[in-house]
Amino acid sequence: MRIGLIGSGNMARALAVGWARPVTCSAAQLEEAEVLASLVGGVAAATNSDVAAASDVVVLCHKPKQLDEVATEIANGCSVVISILAGVTVAQLRAAYPDSRVYRIMPNLAVEIGQATIGIVDDDAGDAAVFADVIALLEELGDVFAIGEEHFAVLTGISGVGPAYLALVAQTQVDAAVAEGMNVAIAKQLVGSTLKGSSALLVARSNDSEQICREVATPGGVTEKGLAALAGPLRDGFTAAMNAVLGRSK
């Protein structure tokens, strides 16, 4: 399946690297597309219509406000369109691409290493075969979850932003360790290793976070004290973060 990318920013780059195959891509600045294409042995197209002509599936990675502008250029050349445009609904995509099969997804940056969490609107427009092909393409990049569009903003607040949240947690732990005199390089290695192992344990335990907390937190021990210090601020912070994301996504 030949893949085209309209837009060559961070997520487009991550998708291209994750698929590890040549892509045809475009960008507002040709140089940006050339950099992306060089990563995967692809082609930097001079125009968006050139991308559509060279692709079996086109992934929209441009700015959401450019939806109609880009559709005017490429709609006639696209049989399958996948959109990562934040806040752009399936109905809006269908209006912009009336002759295409359109699919709305929300990936995260871990597509780059094939370990992403990807949401897709559970709406195949009656074409089960195409939907299956799209799912198979996305599964090359990680785990795919089909959900109702009414939950898409919440999914964004969990997995879409998740890598940044965990990176912030990691950086905060590193900063705390450095403040106590630890070398920054060692602190980063320790925090990274801990997050990696903890994530694997969570998956192995069927995502039973409460049980893991109970097992690690010996009554009266240091973990219990740390959790007590974190519980209120962390819960309040993540609730506030979710509300902020929902407000922006909607």
FENQUIHU-V677167 format. One record per residue. N is the residue number from 1. PSI is psi in radians with two decimals (NA if undefined). BURIAL is b if it has 16 or more other ideal C-beta (glycine too) atoms within 10 Angstrom, else e. Layout:
<<N	PSI	BURIAL> <N	PSI	BURIAL>>
//
This chain:
<<1	2.15	e> <2	2.21	e> <3	2.35	b> <4	2.49	b> <5	2.15	b> <6	1.86	b> <7	2.49	b> <8	0.60	b> <9	-2.80	e> <10	-0.78	e> <11	-0.64	b> <12	-0.76	b> <13	-0.79	b> <14	-0.73	b> <15	-0.81	b> <16	-0.77	b> <17	-0.70	b> <18	-0.72	b> <19	-0.42	b> <20	0.80	e> <21	2.80	e> <22	2.42	e> <23	2.80	b> <24	2.25	b> <25	2.77	b> <26	2.89	b> <27	2.86	b> <28	-0.64	e> <29	2.09	e> <30	-0.60	e> <31	-0.63	e> <32	-0.73	b> <33	-0.64	b> <34	-0.66	e> <35	-0.80	e> <36	-0.83	b> <37	-0.62	b> <38	-0.43	e> <39	-0.56	e> <40	0.24	b> <41	0.55	e> <42	-2.81	b> <43	2.27	b> <44	2.03	b> <45	2.55	b> <46	-0.50	e> <47	2.80	e> <48	-0.62	b> <49	-0.54	b> <50	-0.65	b> <51	-0.85	b> <52	-0.73	b> <53	-0.47	e> <54	0.10	b> <55	2.59	b> <56	-0.54	e> <57	2.35	b> <58	2.24	b> <59	2.14	b> <60	1.94	b> <61	0.33	b> <62	-3.03	b> <63	2.45	e> <64	-0.64	e> <65	-0.20	e> <66	0.16	b> <67	-0.99	b> <68	-0.65	e> <69	-0.82	e> <70	-0.71	b> <71	-0.64	b> <72	-0.58	e> <73	-0.61	b> <74	-0.17	b> <75	-0.71	b> <76	-0.30	e> <77	0.15	b> <78	2.08	b> <79	-0.56	e> <80	2.21	b> <81	2.22	b> <82	2.25	b> <83	2.32	b> <84	0.29	b> <85	2.05	b> <86	2.28	e> <87	-0.10	e> <88	2.05	b> <89	2.91	e> <90	-0.70	b> <91	-0.73	e> <92	-0.67	b> <93	-0.74	b> <94	-0.63	b> <95	-0.64	e> <96	-0.54	b> <97	1.20	b> <98	-0.38	e> <99	0.20	e> <100	2.76	b> <101	2.17	b> <102	2.48	b> <103	2.26	b> <104	2.21	b> <105	2.83	b> <106	1.76	b> <107	3.08	b> <108	3.07	b> <109	-0.31	b> <110	-0.01	b> <111	-0.50	b> <112	-0.53	b> <113	0.27	e> <114	0.40	e> <115	0.61	e> <116	2.83	b> <117	2.09	b> <118	2.14	b> <119	2.47	b> <120	2.41	b> <121	2.26	b> <122	1.31	e> <123	1.74	b> <124	0.18	b> <125	0.46	e> <126	0.06	e> <127	1.49	e> <128	-0.61	e> <129	-0.78	e> <130	-0.72	b> <131	-0.74	b> <132	-0.69	e> <133	-0.71	b> <134	-0.76	b> <135	-0.78	e> <136	-0.69	e> <137	-0.75	b> <138	-0.56	b> <139	-0.27	e> <140	-0.32	e> <141	-0.16	b> <142	-2.73	b> <143	2.36	e> <144	2.29	b> <145	2.09	e> <146	2.12	e> <147	2.86	e> <148	2.60	e> <149	-0.43	e> <150	-0.30	e> <151	0.11	e> <152	-0.65	b> <153	-0.67	b> <154	-0.73	b> <155	-0.72	b> <156	-0.71	b> <157	-0.19	b> <158	-1.18	b> <159	-0.61	b> <160	-0.77	b> <161	-0.13	b> <162	-0.81	b> <163	-0.64	e> <164	-0.69	e> <165	-0.80	e> <166	-0.60	e> <167	-0.65	e> <168	-0.72	e> <169	-0.78	e> <170	-0.80	b> <171	-0.66	e> <172	-0.70	e> <173	-0.72	b> <174	-0.80	b> <175	-0.71	e> <176	-0.68	e> <177	-0.73	b> <178	-0.64	e> <179	-0.41	e> <180	0.18	e> <181	0.03	e> <182	2.54	e> <183	2.36	e> <184	-0.65	e> <185	-0.74	e> <186	-0.74	e> <187	-0.76	b> <188	-0.72	b> <189	-0.75	e> <190	-0.78	e> <191	-0.78	b> <192	-0.77	e> <193	-0.70	e> <194	-0.77	e> <195	-0.70	e> <196	-0.86	e> <197	-0.68	e> <198	-0.69	e> <199	-0.74	e> <200	-0.70	e> <201	-0.72	e> <202	-0.78	e> <203	-0.76	e> <204	-0.49	e> <205	0.42	e> <206	0.63	e> <207	0.53	e> <208	1.39	e> <209	-0.62	e> <210	-0.71	e> <211	-0.71	e> <212	-0.76	e> <213	-0.74	e> <214	-0.68	e> <215	-0.62	e> <216	-0.61	e> <217	1.52	b> <218	2.34	e> <219	2.19	e> <220	0.01	e> <221	-3.09	e> <222	-0.63	e> <223	-0.72	e> <224	-0.71	e> <225	-0.74	e> <226	-0.73	e> <227	-0.68	e> <228	-0.64	e> <229	-0.53	e> <230	-0.56	e> <231	-0.95	e> <232	-0.99	e> <233	-0.66	e> <234	-0.80	e> <235	-0.79	e> <236	-0.70	e> <237	-0.77	e> <238	-0.58	e> <239	-0.76	e> <240	-0.69	e> <241	-0.76	e> <242	-0.78	b> <243	-0.68	e> <244	-0.72	e> <245	-0.75	b> <246	-0.71	e> <247	-0.70	e> <248	-0.73	e> <249	-0.67	b> <250	NA	e>>
//
